[in-house]
Amino acid sequence: MHLRAEMAAGRGEGWRSRMASLTCRYTRDFLSASDESIAAFRAQQAVAFAAERQAWDLAGEFPTSLLTACSPSCGTLSTAH
């Protein structure tokens, strides 16, 4: 927060950014090393999303009965995964 205030006041001296690049190998290695935590997050995310959709349905805000599976080209939402 302090850095943001300093930058907004025009006193951002001393802060430097530098260009960085990610290689394909680094990215693959990172994803491989993070595979278990990524899978755990995605599983938790799917459960949370399903619960949210159910809450919407129960509240009548966005009934899942209106969502039908269709091809992506038709432009409607789908509950299919």
Residue pairs with C-beta under 8 A, 6 or more apart in sequence:
3 12
3 15
6 12
6 15
7 15
31 38
53 62
53 64
53 79
54 64
56 62
56 63
56 64
57 63
57 64
57 65
64 79
67 76
67 77
67 78
67 79
68 76
68 78
68 79
69 78
69 79
69 80
70 76
70 78
72 78
